[in-house]
Amino acid sequence: MSARLSKPLVLPNGASLKNRIAKAAMTEGLADAANCATDRLATLYRRWSAGGAGLLITGNVMIDRRYLERPGNVAIDGPQTDQQLDALKRWTAAAREHGADIWAQLSHPGRQTPKMIAAEPVAPSAIGLDLPGGQFGEPRALLNEEIGDVIERFAHAAAIAKQTGFTGVQIHAAHGYLISEFLSPRANVRDDEWGGSLENRARLLMRIVDAVRAQVGSGFSVSVKLNSSDFQKGGFGPDDSAAVARWLEARGVDLIEISGGSYEQPTMMDMDGLEARYEEEKRESTRQREAYFLTYAEEMRAAIKTPLMVTGGFRTRAGMEEALASGACDVIGVARPLCVHPALPAQLISGGVDAMPAFEKTLRVGPGVFGPGSSVDLIRALNGFAAMAFFYQNIFRLADGRDGKDRMALLWAFIRHQRHEAKAAASLEPA
Ligand SMILES: Cc1cc2nc3c(=O)[nH]c(=O)nc-3n(C[C@H](O)[C@H](O)[C@H](O)COP(=O)(O)O)c2cc1C
């Protein structure tokens, strides 16, 4: 039994998480054509709850049906029908069956809205993504009054989350989605109160946190997922992130989850070298650790007392215990391994398992030029997409009551996933 992993955590609002392992957010793609929760989501979360993590953070729950990250996202947009409320309640009841907390990750994808959802996404400024493949349309800048609407939508979704049995919310301010775009001086070149200085760029996040708190009250958990850095020249960097974290602490946020990167620079999924890159950025000595953002977490810990969750790369009990013992973080976020083996948290806590499979290190479409470390950009991108398809397909398997699969024909998983998403997008009811 791991005393460190099994120790409950009391949050600033007085709520208590039953242990230190959290299932980090993973978009499920399991909503129906009206972006309503389904019983497959309930099945999935019942299994993750039985799997022992103290906290289950949902995948992106969108606050505006016009701008989804994926066609199968759950959305809480506008007044909810009894049927929608009941579906959300069934989802949270299943997730809480084994004593886990469930927090809804509230999100707006900004310019990372796929073209199949919106030809013209919205963003702080009309600056498109620097990505090949034409999957994303050129965004337009949000009007001032539309920014007010975004804030209200986050607050409304949080109120519905509370009403339907979620025990907290997480505001997604990382990974290049809308709030993260506002924080970034590369994506946000506005010259009004929402752009320019860091204080202005962080205004959207702060207003959302305040509006959400005003809706849910002091006993409900409010968390933020924040980038340590965008890992892009001239982007949102570690010092900016520490300043934003201090402002969040002053606002009484209950937990900050540290991640990093965006679609342009997907460091949150990185397999190697990230910690080294971060160290390089900070001009410090290079230390190799399994978790990607621990060095940064240590610095943030020195700046604030708010509980910290670090996600990305944790694969061994020893690595997790060390991170907790050092005080760098309070909660260990785990994502990919739980798509295949939902019971790993309980096994790590009991001591039955020492390490989780690091699927990301081996998932490649093939050997030779298609193998690990290919220097061909296109093949590296294909490897990345195929690896994601592997996790998506496994999430579907768990939601259908089947076991996860350690191996899969990756090219086939990729094609199946692409087909599925196109079909789901085509059958979406109008927003
Ligand atoms: C299939 C999949 C879906 C994901 N969806 C989300 C999401 O909806 N929101 C989010 O903040 N992060 C998302 N992530 C990122 C994870 O939360 C996490 O930051 C990342 O996988 C690194 O953690 P890991 O090394 O434990 O997998 C997703 C990751 C995967 C693999």
The ligand as a Tripos MOL2 file, in Angstrom:
@<TRIPOS>MOLECULE
LIG
   31    33     1     0     0
SMALL
NO_CHARGES

@<TRIPOS>ATOM
      1 C1         -7.1090   10.4240  -26.0930 C.3       1 LIG1
      2 C2         -6.7030   11.6960  -25.3860 C.ar      1 LIG1
      3 C3         -7.6130   12.7420  -25.2280 C.ar      1 LIG1
      4 C4         -7.2550   13.8970  -24.5460 C.ar      1 LIG1
      5 N1         -8.2010   14.8740  -24.3470 N.ar      1 LIG1
      6 C5         -7.9170   15.9310  -23.5460 C.ar      1 LIG1
      7 C6         -8.9400   16.8540  -23.1810 C.ar      1 LIG1
      8 O1        -10.1180   16.7210  -23.5520 O.2       1 LIG1
      9 N2         -8.5840   17.8780  -22.3780 N.ar      1 LIG1
     10 C7         -7.3140   18.0390  -21.9070 C.ar      1 LIG1
     11 O2         -7.0480   18.9880  -21.1580 O.2       1 LIG1
     12 N3         -6.3340   17.1700  -22.2200 N.ar      1 LIG1
     13 C8         -6.6130   16.1250  -23.0030 C.ar      1 LIG1
     14 N4         -5.6420   15.1970  -23.2600 N.ar      1 LIG1
     15 C9         -4.3080   15.3640  -22.6410 C.3       1 LIG1
     16 C10        -4.2380   14.6030  -21.3220 C.3       1 LIG1
     17 O3         -5.0820   15.1560  -20.3330 O.3       1 LIG1
     18 C11        -2.8020   14.6330  -20.7560 C.3       1 LIG1
     19 O4         -2.4360   15.9780  -20.5170 O.3       1 LIG1
     20 C12        -1.7810   13.9740  -21.6810 C.3       1 LIG1
     21 O5         -2.2790   12.7720  -22.2460 O.3       1 LIG1
     22 C13        -0.4840   13.6700  -20.9320 C.3       1 LIG1
     23 O6         -0.7120   12.7910  -19.8580 O.3       1 LIG1
     24 P1         -0.2770   11.2140  -19.9270 P.3       1 LIG1
     25 O7          1.1960   11.2190  -20.2550 O.co2     1 LIG1
     26 O8         -0.5690   10.6500  -18.5790 O.co2     1 LIG1
     27 O9         -1.0630   10.5920  -21.0370 O.co2     1 LIG1
     28 C14        -5.9560   14.0400  -23.9970 C.ar      1 LIG1
     29 C15        -5.0460   13.0030  -24.1700 C.ar      1 LIG1
     30 C16        -5.4010   11.8400  -24.8500 C.ar      1 LIG1
     31 C17        -4.4080   10.7410  -24.9800 C.3       1 LIG1
@<TRIPOS>BOND
     1     1     2 1
     2     2     3 ar
     3     2    30 ar
     4     3     4 ar
     5     4     5 ar
     6     4    28 ar
     7     5     6 ar
     8     6     7 ar
     9     6    13 1
    10     7     8 2
    11     7     9 ar
    12     9    10 ar
    13    10    11 2
    14    10    12 ar
    15    12    13 ar
    16    13    14 ar
    17    14    15 1
    18    14    28 ar
    19    15    16 1
    20    16    17 1
    21    16    18 1
    22    18    19 1
    23    18    20 1
    24    20    21 1
    25    20    22 1
    26    22    23 1
    27    23    24 1
    28    24    25 2
    29    24    26 1
    30    24    27 1
    31    28    29 ar
    32    29    30 ar
    33    30    31 1
@<TRIPOS>SUBSTRUCTURE
     1 LIG1         1 GROUP 0 **** ****
